[in-house]
């Protein structure tokens, strides 16, 4: 029994180390390429969509990198916990599509994003309480104007609480491992472009029946400038329902559309 425990701990440590390498490498690769493209190569072509911000400072980017390094350690630890739980048969992760059918892949993916968005909204709003902000969330706002490097920069306490969602959900909701990995990829890309500082899509996208429910760069930039608004991750639903949606946001989009025309 002691030998089995040793093997489990040994594999957990190896998984943790490997996952840390993957997560931090992904961070520097994706954020580095995005920074190069949108702050150097494509800067002039998309300058008309600049959201009235100042050029990013290297000092701020360095602080975001330091926090992201700590977050990578925490997220890798939690990911290793999930893998260990799966190896021991404790999670509800599965590998065969036939177990629940192909239709369930799409349903479970949407449900996972909706649940995560709700969790993130209320967690995020609590973090902005004056008693908790400096301890749990100040690091993410420390740079002032967000950049791609900010997308992964959280205080250690916040990183743990964010990761708890995925650690818990795999024990409750049946998820194909591809569904889980896809959701993690969507979260990474979404957070990246929400902090890019440029609106990549035309204003008309956020004014149609579907686009108005999604959060974009401008929507999230307002949160970094007005801390009491826009707490969502993917969708604007909770902000609109609970009164944390900027009442001027829709008017700004209409004005931007007229300007583009």
N, C-alpha and C positions, 0 to 999 in steps of 0.2 A: 504493500500500500504506500509506503514511504517512497519507494522507487517510482511508482506511478505519479505521485504528487510531484516528485522532482522533475519528471518528464513534462508534466503539464506546465510547471513554472518555467522550465527551461524553454519550452516552445513559446510560452507567452512572452518571455523576454526577447526572443528572436523575432517574433512577430512585431512586437513593439518597436524594436530597432529598425526593422525593414520598413514598417509603415511610416515611421518618422522620416526616414530617408525619402520615401515616395512623396509624402505630403509636403515636406519643405522644398524638395526639388521642383515639384509641381507649382508651388507658390512662386518661386523665383523665376521659373520658366514662363508661366502664364502672365504674371504681373509684369515681368521684364519685357516680354514681347509686346504686351498691350501698351505699356508706357512708351516704348520705342515708336510704335505705330501711331498712337494718337497724340503724343506730345512732341513728336519730331517729324516723322515722314508725312503723316496726313493732317498735320496741324492747320495748315493754311486752307485746304479744301473744306474742312469742317469748322473753321473759325466762326462762321456765321451762326453756328449752333452753340457757340461758347455761352455758358450760363452765367456770364457776368462774374467770373472768378479770376483770382490772381494766379500767376504761374506757381506750381508747386515748389516748395523749398526742400533742398536736400536734407536739412536738419530734421524736418518733419517726416520725410520718407524714412530716414534712418530709425527714428523712434517707432514707426509702424513696423519696420522690419524686425526690430528687437522684440516687440510684443508678439508678432507673428511667429517668431521662433519658439517662444514659450507656448503659444497656442498649438503649434505643431506637436510638441511633446505631449500635451494634454489630449489632443484629438487622437494621436497615435495610441496612447494608453487606452482610451475608450474603445477605439476600433479593435485593439487587441483583446479587450474584454469580450466584445461581440464574437470574435472568431473563436475564442476559448469557449464561450457559452455554446456556440454552434458545435464545436468539436465534442463537447460533453453531452450534446443532445438536449440542452436546456432552452434554446431559442425556438422560434417558429419560422425560422428561415428554411427554405426548401430549394431544391435544384431542378426538380422535374416539373416542366410546364404542365404535364398531364395531371398533376396532383389536384389542381384547382381549375384547370382549363385556361385557354388562351385569353378569354374575355376578362378573367380576373386580373391579369397583368395590368391592363389599362385601368380598371376600376381601383385596384389597390394603389397604383401610382398616383392617380388623382387624389384619392383619399389621404395618402401619405402627405402630399403637398398641402392639402387643405388643413390637416391636423397640425403640421409643422408651422404653417402660417399663423394659425390661431395661437399656438404655444408661443411663437416668437413675439407676436403682437403684445400679449399680456405680460410676458417676461420683460420685453423691451420697455414697456410703459412703467412697470415697477422699478426697473433700473434707473429711470429718470426721476424717481422720488429723491428729494434733497438728502435724505438720510442714507441713501444707497449709491447715489450717482458717483461720488468721488472714489468709493471703494470698489465698485463693480463695473462702471461703464465709462469713466472719465478717459481712459486710455484710448478708446475708439474715437473720441471727439478731440483728443489732444492736439491733433495736427490742424484743426480748424477746417480748412477746405479739404475734402476727401480726394484721394487719388486711388488708382488700382491697388496700391500697396496697403491702403486702409481696409480693404475688403476682408482681410484676414486678421486684422489687428484688434485684439480684445484683451481686456484685463483677465488674468488667470481665473478669477472667480466666475466671470461671465462665460469664459470658454468651457468651464466644467458644466455650468448650468445649461448651456446650449447643447453640449454633447450628451447630456443625460437623456434628452428626448430620444435620440437614436438608440442609446443603450437600452432604454425601457421599451420602445416601440417594437423591437424585434422579439420581445418576450410576450407581446400581446397580440399583434397583428400578423397574420401569415403573410410573408413577403418572399417572393423569389429574389435570389441574390442579385439578379440583373436589375430588378425593380429598385432595390436599395441602392445599388451603385449608380443607376441613372438619376435617382433623386439627389444623391450627393453631388453628381456632376452638374445637374441643373442648379443646385444651391450655390456651387462655386462660381459658375458662369454668371448667374443672376446677380450675386453679390458683387462680382467684379465690375459688371457694366452699370450697376447702380451707383458705384463710386467713381466712375470714370470721369465725371465732370462735364461730359458732352452728351447731348441728346442724340442718340444714334438714329432714332426713327422719326419720321415727320410727325408734326403735331396732329395731323389728320388720323394717325393710327390710334392715338389715345382719346379720340373723340367719337370713334365708332362704337357700336353696341358691345363689342368684345374688348377692344383695347382700353376702354375706360375703367376696366376692372383690374388692369395690370399696373404695377409700379415700374416706373422708369427712372432714368438718371435725374431728371429735373425734380420729380416727385420726392426722391430721397435726398437730393441736395437741399431742399427746403427744410427737411428734418435737421440736417447738420447746421443750418442757419437759425432755425426756430425750433428749439428743443421740444416744445410742447405739441408738435404736429407730426403726423406721418410716421407711425411706429411699425407699419406692416413690413413684410418681407417680400411676398409675391403679389398679393392682391390688395386692392384699396377697400375691400368690403368692411373690415372692422373699423378702419378710420372713418368711413362714411357713417357707419351705424352708430358709433360711439362719440361722434363729434370732434374727432382729432384730425379731420380733413381740412386743409386750407381752403376757406371759402373763395379765395381769389385764384385758386389753381385753375379752375375751368376757364375763367376769363382770360388768364394769361395764355392758355392754349389757343383760345379763339383769336387773340391778338397775334400770336405767332403764326397761325394759319393765314391770316390776312396779309402778314408781312411776307410770307413765302410766296403768296399769289402775286 
